[in-house]
Amino acid sequence: MARILVIDDSLMMQRLVQRMLEPLGHDVVAWLPASLSEIPSHMEELQPDLVITDLVMPGLDGLNVTRMFQRKAGDLPIVVLTAHQDPKLKERLLNAGVCRVLYKPIHQEALVEAVNTSLA
């Protein structure tokens, strides 16, 4: 299936996403960069098919993470996870190149559908 990179500061959320997607055959790699400058080299090393990122993390935010990935590989699908249900924020994320925005708490059906749609 696909190699999926999960960027989230919550170990619990990383493990939850892994438990939801690995049984479907996906290779899920969890990682939290210390800074945006780590993203290009890690991306080249992992070569993900999809990125799932949290929106709000210490020292990082999902919008900047998205922009960094888009600079490196503009066609890489990105799904953002957030607890902030703000339509203007969602519009900004989609305009930045995010494929899907999912709201926490994450439900397996919604995550699987977002992954399948984004990879199609």
C-alpha positions in Angstrom: 0.0 0.0 0.0 1.3 3.5 0.8 4.0 4.9 3.0 2.4 7.5 5.3 4.3 10.0 7.4 2.5 11.1 10.5 3.7 14.4 12.1 2.2 15.0 15.5 3.5 16.1 18.9 1.1 13.7 20.6 2.5 10.2 20.9 -1.1 9.0 21.6 -2.3 10.5 18.3 0.7 9.0 16.4 -0.2 5.6 17.8 -3.9 6.0 17.1 -3.3 6.8 13.4 -0.8 3.9 13.2 -3.4 1.5 14.7 -6.1 2.7 12.3 -4.0 2.5 9.1 -1.4 -0.3 9.5 -4.0 -3.1 9.5 -4.9 -1.9 6.0 -1.4 -2.6 4.8 0.0 1.0 5.0 3.5 1.6 6.2 3.0 4.3 8.8 6.0 6.2 10.1 5.5 8.7 13.0 7.9 11.6 13.4 8.1 15.0 15.0 10.6 17.4 13.5 12.5 19.7 15.8 12.2 22.4 13.2 11.0 23.0 9.6 14.6 22.7 8.4 14.6 19.0 9.1 11.8 18.3 6.7 13.6 18.2 3.3 16.2 15.6 4.3 13.7 13.5 6.2 11.3 13.6 3.2 14.1 12.5 0.9 15.0 9.6 3.2 11.4 8.4 3.7 9.8 9.3 0.4 6.3 9.2 1.8 3.2 8.8 -0.4 1.1 10.9 2.0 1.7 13.1 5.0 -0.7 13.4 7.9 0.1 16.4 10.1 -1.3 18.0 13.2 -2.1 21.7 12.9 -0.8 23.0 16.2 2.5 21.7 17.6 5.2 23.3 19.8 7.4 25.3 17.5 5.6 24.1 14.3 2.3 24.4 12.7 0.6 22.3 10.1 0.3 25.2 7.7 4.1 25.8 7.6 4.7 22.0 7.5 2.4 21.9 4.5 4.2 24.7 2.8 7.6 23.1 3.3 6.4 19.8 1.9 4.7 21.6 -1.1 8.0 23.3 -1.9 9.8 20.0 -2.0 7.1 17.9 -3.7 4.1 19.9 -4.8 2.1 16.8 -5.6 2.5 15.1 -2.2 -1.0 14.7 -0.6 -1.3 16.2 2.8 -4.1 15.6 5.4 -4.2 18.0 8.4 -5.7 17.0 11.8 -7.0 19.8 14.0 -9.4 20.5 16.9 -10.1 24.0 15.5 -13.3 23.9 13.5 -12.8 27.3 11.8 -14.1 27.5 8.2 -11.7 30.3 7.3 -8.7 28.2 8.6 -9.9 25.2 6.6 -10.1 27.4 3.5 -6.5 28.6 4.1 -5.3 25.1 4.5 -7.0 23.9 1.4 -5.7 26.9 -0.6 -2.2 26.0 0.7 -2.5 22.5 -0.9 -3.9 20.4 1.8 -6.1 17.6 0.4 -8.3 17.1 3.5 -8.8 18.6 6.9 -10.1 16.2 9.6 -11.3 17.3 13.0 -10.4 15.7 16.3 -11.4 13.4 17.7 -10.5 11.4 14.6 -12.8 8.6 13.6 -11.4 5.6 11.7 -13.9 5.7 8.9 -13.2 9.4 8.2 -9.4 8.9 8.3 -9.5 5.9 6.0 -11.7 7.7 3.6 -9.4 10.8 3.6 -6.4 8.6 3.1 -8.0 6.6 0.2 -9.3 9.8 -1.5 -6.0 11.6 -1.1 -4.0 8.7 -2.5 -6.3 8.1 -5.5 
